Amino acid sequence: MSETESKAFKRAESNLLNKLSTEFLKNYLHHVMPGYNLSKSPCIEEWNEESAIGLFQEFPYNCDLPKPLLPPATLSRTVLSEEDPALQLLTTKNHLKDDINRIINYYDRHKTEFNKLHKKSIRWKRGGNGYNANVPRYIADIAELLDMDPDPYFEGTYNWYHTGGSLNYTQLNNLDVLLFPFMGDLVAAHITPMENFIWKPLLQNSAKSKLHDVLYEIRQNKIDDTCRILGRHKGQCTLYTLSTSESHLLLKEIHTQASKVSYVSADLSLTDVNYHCTLNVEGILSLWDINNSNYISSGSVLQNNATHRRDGWGCVRFQETDPNVLIYVDRCCLHYLDTRIALNHACITLCPKFNLENCESLSVEAPSRYNYRRYLGSYHSFLLCDNRSPTQCVEQKWTHQLKDTPLLAAVTNSNDKEIIVLSTQKAGENRIILNTWMDEEKSHSFNLPFTPPYIAETLNESQLQGMCLNPYLRSRFELCNAGSTLITNVQAEGTFYFTQNSIGDIFYQCISHENALDKYSPINGKACYALSIWEKALLTQPEPLVPLTLTDKCNMQYIYDNLTNKTFESRLKSTEEYINNDFDPSWKQSLAQLGSYIDLLAPELLAAWEIREEVSVPVGAGPHQKVLNWLESSTSNHPVTQSQDEPEYIPTPINTQDLVSVSQEQNLTNIEDSNVLQEMLLPKVKLGKTRKRKRVK
């Protein structure tokens, strides 16, 4: 290693050991920093350039282009109004925040003009509609805007209600079942693998159940031959049972757990199908039994916890091996709670903040192959934590290089590797991370995070190959991610990544091809063909009516008052009558007057054809004679002499066509006199002696 390379390597090593400075975090986009691949116990004895490069290898597999799985979903009014359903809450909150800030800024600029108002000086009076008080206008406007807030608990830059995702997978009696919401229904679809890495949904064997509201998360658990499904809405959690009968799926709703406070996370017990837990935005964690109307245990997870609460987000999961342990994740730490005691106190807390940057917070969790380890995702990093050493819990660390906050994490096993796919709400922002296990204690990642193609790239390749697909599909493919899952199928010989957008469209792709693929490979060609068939099915749908949207507000009271003012209306009528009586339009002229006009430019324009004289045409001459006289006058009587030095010139006939606009066409229907008609259409020509122009020497 040269001296220059050695200095660069040492500088990079020193930068990895410490956190990034506040100035760097403030001035640079640090989510695009090179992917860290750190391990608490690396499998490298001596660090050098070659050993470091060995930890940053290319992704060992190839991914094909995504393909649609289901028929296209019908667009809702929200999408037709050019608004993403997953971002509707953020849009409304941002508009309200801007209006409140505008009022506050106006008050700050003119605070000297307002009288000081103290809280004690406000007198509340009880009326028929509740309590009321007299307050300044700006306070009343702010109160009205706050009353319009659709979710006072929500704060953030992304919709964290979608954490976990609304797409899940299970196997029931050797049937591959995909769980997802579609056009107002919860669907349990039987899917089967086909040749060339294609999945086919058998909708005739599938089942569905009507949804009560927007579905944010689906959890499932299978014990023996009983499959229990939990669907988390904002105001309730609904439980279903999934069973089979003669290769047909049966989906039945059995229980609803309602709440006045919005749910942010929920999970099913892995050992008892009757148990489930919920977490709301106020931090209240509850354990439920569907056979009882009241909760078994409940408590505030914020009490006696040394962590700070930034917003209402949280995540709760059951421990896989111990039914009495709940896992709770907030923005700072991971907590283990014992259900046999009060839930307001954590037994074990894993805090990875020492391995995170100052701007980072936790946003997603995922299980690992071994129960004492857990994956945690933050704004810029992805961690593997071990609960056997709470003080130094971070075993591995990656930087996923995602611009937005990850809120979906899917994990599956493939031989000695764990495949993890992180996703944000933004379409196309997905990262595949490989973690290789040498044994139960040692694991290491030797590959950089990889970005698989998404459905918009299939559209690009289809158009490059000459398929005339609707370019407006791109706006549909840019809708937010709402769910994701991984399926490792032995029969299909691959690992497949399924993703769903906010309107219900599902796309899938194989991410474990060992052979190299290009855009002209048969597998990618079938993906383009499947997209073209999907687009044709979309064209057969009736064209939706785009709803009217309010783009701007304007006070029309002044205009309305003037339009309804009777005094002004009478004045306007008298003025119009006076104008109509005295006005003599100058454009109304008789045909005789128009025929007497002389074209002053005509002699100069006709001089090129030596037409200088006018033809006196008898009044009684017919139209044909007038045309012949005009043509004779345009023919020169002087013979053209040809120079002997010049070659004989044979003129080439040129066909011309007059271009007349519609506005220039004459109205000939009301003209009865043919002579007048000819005078209008033919120029005046008089025959006489040709006057020669004197040459100026």
Secondary structure as the mmCIF struct_conf table of DSSP 4:
data_model
#
loop_
_struct_conf.conf_type_id
_struct_conf.id
_struct_conf.beg_label_comp_id
_struct_conf.beg_label_asym_id
_struct_conf.beg_label_seq_id
_struct_conf.end_label_comp_id
_struct_conf.end_label_asym_id
_struct_conf.end_label_seq_id
HELX_RH_AL_P HELX_RH_AL_P1 GLU A 3 LEU A 17
BEND BEND1 ASN A 18 ASN A 18
HELX_LH_PP_P HELX_LH_PP_P1 LYS A 19 SER A 21
HELX_RH_AL_P HELX_RH_AL_P2 THR A 22 ASN A 27
BEND BEND2 TYR A 28 TYR A 28
HELX_RH_3T_P HELX_RH_3T_P1 HIS A 30 VAL A 32
BEND BEND3 MET A 33 MET A 33
STRN STRN1 ASN A 37 SER A 39
BEND BEND4 LYS A 40 SER A 41
BEND BEND5 CYS A 43 CYS A 43
BEND BEND6 GLU A 45 GLU A 46
HELX_RH_AL_P HELX_RH_AL_P3 GLU A 49 ILE A 53
TURN_TY1_P TURN_TY1_P1 GLY A 54 LEU A 55
BEND BEND7 PHE A 56 PHE A 56
STRN STRN2 GLN A 57 GLN A 57
HELX_LH_PP_P HELX_LH_PP_P2 GLU A 58 PHE A 59
BEND BEND8 PRO A 60 TYR A 61
STRN STRN3 ASN A 62 ASN A 62
STRN STRN4 LYS A 67 PRO A 68
BEND BEND9 LEU A 70 LEU A 70
HELX_LH_PP_P HELX_LH_PP_P3 PRO A 71 SER A 76
HELX_RH_AL_P HELX_RH_AL_P4 ARG A 77 LEU A 80
TURN_TY1_P TURN_TY1_P2 SER A 81 GLU A 82
HELX_RH_3T_P HELX_RH_3T_P2 PRO A 85 LEU A 87
HELX_RH_AL_P HELX_RH_AL_P5 GLN A 88 ARG A 109
TURN_TY1_P TURN_TY1_P3 HIS A 110 HIS A 110
HELX_RH_3T_P HELX_RH_3T_P3 LYS A 111 GLU A 113
BEND BEND10 PHE A 114 PHE A 114
HELX_LH_PP_P HELX_LH_PP_P4 ASN A 115 LYS A 116
HELX_RH_3T_P HELX_RH_3T_P4 LYS A 119 SER A 121
STRN STRN5 LYS A 125 GLY A 127
TURN_TY1_P TURN_TY1_P4 GLY A 128 ASN A 129
STRN STRN6 GLY A 130 ASN A 132
HELX_RH_AL_P HELX_RH_AL_P6 ARG A 137 ASP A 147
TURN_TY1_P TURN_TY1_P5 MET A 148 MET A 148
BEND BEND11 PRO A 150 PRO A 150
TURN_TY1_P TURN_TY1_P6 PRO A 152 TYR A 153
BEND BEND12 GLY A 156 TYR A 158
HELX_RH_3T_P HELX_RH_3T_P5 TRP A 160 HIS A 162
TURN_TY1_P TURN_TY1_P7 THR A 163 GLY A 164
BEND BEND13 SER A 166 SER A 166
STRN STRN7 ASN A 168 LEU A 172
TURN_TY1_P TURN_TY1_P8 ASN A 173 ASN A 174
STRN STRN8 LEU A 175 PHE A 182
TURN_TY1_P TURN_TY1_P9 MET A 183 GLY A 184
STRN STRN9 ASP A 185 MET A 194
TURN_TY1_P TURN_TY1_P10 GLU A 195 PHE A 197
STRN STRN10 ILE A 198 LYS A 210
BEND BEND14 HIS A 212 ASP A 213
STRN STRN11 GLU A 217 ILE A 223
TURN_TY1_P TURN_TY1_P11 ASP A 224 ASP A 225
STRN STRN12 THR A 226 ARG A 232
BEND BEND15 LYS A 234 GLY A 235
STRN STRN13 GLN A 236 SER A 245
TURN_TY1_P TURN_TY1_P12 GLU A 246 SER A 247
STRN STRN14 HIS A 248 ALA A 258
BEND BEND16 LYS A 260 VAL A 261
HELX_LH_PP_P HELX_LH_PP_P5 SER A 262 SER A 262
STRN STRN15 TYR A 263 LEU A 268
BEND BEND17 LEU A 270 THR A 271
TURN_TY1_P TURN_TY1_P13 VAL A 273 ASN A 274
STRN STRN16 TYR A 275 ASN A 280
TURN_TY1_P TURN_TY1_P14 VAL A 281 GLU A 282
STRN STRN17 ILE A 284 ASP A 289
TURN_TY1_P TURN_TY1_P15 ILE A 290 ASN A 291
BEND BEND18 ASN A 292 ASN A 294
BEND BEND19 ILE A 296 ILE A 296
STRN STRN18 SER A 297 SER A 300
TURN_TY1_P TURN_TY1_P16 VAL A 301 ASN A 304
BEND BEND20 THR A 307 THR A 307
BEND BEND21 ASP A 311 GLY A 312
STRN STRN19 CYS A 315 PHE A 318
BEND BEND22 GLU A 320 THR A 321
TURN_TY1_P TURN_TY1_P17 PRO A 323 ASN A 324
STRN STRN20 VAL A 325 VAL A 329
BEND BEND23 ARG A 331 CYS A 332
STRN STRN21 LEU A 334 ASP A 338
TURN_TY1_P TURN_TY1_P18 THR A 339 ARG A 340
BEND BEND24 ILE A 341 ILE A 341
TURN_TY1_P TURN_TY1_P19 LEU A 343 ASN A 344
BEND BEND25 HIS A 345 HIS A 345
BEND BEND26 CYS A 347 CYS A 347
STRN STRN22 ILE A 348 LEU A 350
HELX_RH_3T_P HELX_RH_3T_P6 LYS A 353 ASN A 355
BEND BEND27 LEU A 356 LEU A 356
TURN_TY1_P TURN_TY1_P20 ASN A 358 CYS A 359
STRN STRN23 LEU A 362 PRO A 367
BEND BEND28 ARG A 369 TYR A 370
TURN_TY1_P TURN_TY1_P21 ASN A 371 TYR A 372
STRN STRN24 ARG A 373 SER A 378
BEND BEND29 TYR A 379 HIS A 380
STRN STRN25 SER A 381 ASP A 386
TURN_TY1_P TURN_TY1_P22 ASN A 387 ARG A 388
HELX_RH_3T_P HELX_RH_3T_P7 PRO A 390 GLN A 392
STRN STRN26 VAL A 394 THR A 399
BEND BEND30 LYS A 403 ASP A 404
STRN STRN27 LEU A 408 SER A 414
TURN_TY1_P TURN_TY1_P23 ASN A 415 ASP A 416
STRN STRN28 LYS A 417 SER A 423
BEND BEND31 GLN A 425 LYS A 426
TURN_TY1_P TURN_TY1_P24 ALA A 427 GLY A 428
STRN STRN29 ASN A 430 TRP A 437
BEND BEND32 MET A 438 GLU A 441
STRN STRN30 SER A 443 HIS A 444
STRN STRN31 ASN A 447 ASN A 447
STRN STRN32 PHE A 450 PHE A 450
HELX_RH_AL_P HELX_RH_AL_P7 ILE A 455 LEU A 464
TURN_TY1_P TURN_TY1_P25 GLN A 465 GLY A 466
TURN_TY1_P TURN_TY1_P26 PRO A 471 TYR A 472
HELX_RH_AL_P HELX_RH_AL_P8 LEU A 473 PHE A 477
TURN_TY1_P TURN_TY1_P27 GLU A 478 GLU A 478
BEND BEND33 LEU A 479 LEU A 479
HELX_LH_PP_P HELX_LH_PP_P6 CYS A 480 CYS A 480
STRN STRN33 ASN A 481 ASN A 489
TURN_TY1_P TURN_TY1_P28 VAL A 490 GLU A 493
STRN STRN34 GLY A 494 ASN A 501
TURN_TY1_P TURN_TY1_P29 SER A 502 ILE A 503
BEND BEND34 GLY A 504 GLY A 504
STRN STRN35 ILE A 506 CYS A 510
STRN STRN36 HIS A 513 HIS A 513
BEND BEND35 ASN A 515 ASN A 515
TURN_TY1_P TURN_TY1_P30 LYS A 519 TYR A 520
BEND BEND36 SER A 521 SER A 521
HELX_RH_AL_P HELX_RH_AL_P9 PRO A 522 LEU A 539
TURN_TY1_P TURN_TY1_P31 THR A 540 THR A 540
BEND BEND37 GLN A 541 GLN A 541
HELX_LH_PP_P HELX_LH_PP_P7 PRO A 542 LEU A 548
HELX_RH_AL_P HELX_RH_AL_P10 GLN A 557 LEU A 563
TURN_TY1_P TURN_TY1_P32 THR A 564 THR A 564
HELX_RH_AL_P HELX_RH_AL_P11 LYS A 566 ASP A 582
TURN_TY1_P TURN_TY1_P33 SER A 586 TRP A 587
HELX_RH_AL_P HELX_RH_AL_P12 LEU A 591 GLY A 595
TURN_TY1_P TURN_TY1_P34 SER A 596 SER A 596
TURN_TY1_P TURN_TY1_P35 LEU A 600 LEU A 601
HELX_RH_AL_P HELX_RH_AL_P13 ALA A 602 LEU A 606
HELX_RH_3T_P HELX_RH_3T_P8 ALA A 607 TRP A 609
TURN_TY1_P TURN_TY1_P36 GLU A 610 GLU A 610
STRN STRN37 GLU A 614 GLU A 614
TURN_TY1_P TURN_TY1_P37 VAL A 619 GLY A 620
HELX_RH_AL_P HELX_RH_AL_P14 PRO A 623 SER A 633
TURN_TY1_P TURN_TY1_P38 SER A 634 SER A 634
BEND BEND38 THR A 635 THR A 635
BEND BEND39 HIS A 638 HIS A 638
HELX_LH_PP_P HELX_LH_PP_P8 PRO A 639 THR A 641
BEND BEND40 GLN A 644 GLU A 646
HELX_LH_PP_P HELX_LH_PP_P9 PRO A 647 GLU A 648
HELX_LH_PP_P HELX_LH_PP_P10 PRO A 651 PRO A 653
HELX_RH_3T_P HELX_RH_3T_P9 VAL A 662 GLN A 664
TURN_TY1_P TURN_TY1_P39 THR A 669 ASN A 670
HELX_RH_AL_P HELX_RH_AL_P15 SER A 674 LEU A 681
BEND BEND41 LEU A 682 LEU A 682
STRN STRN38 LYS A 686 LYS A 686
HELX_LH_PP_P HELX_LH_PP_P11 LYS A 689 VAL A 696
#
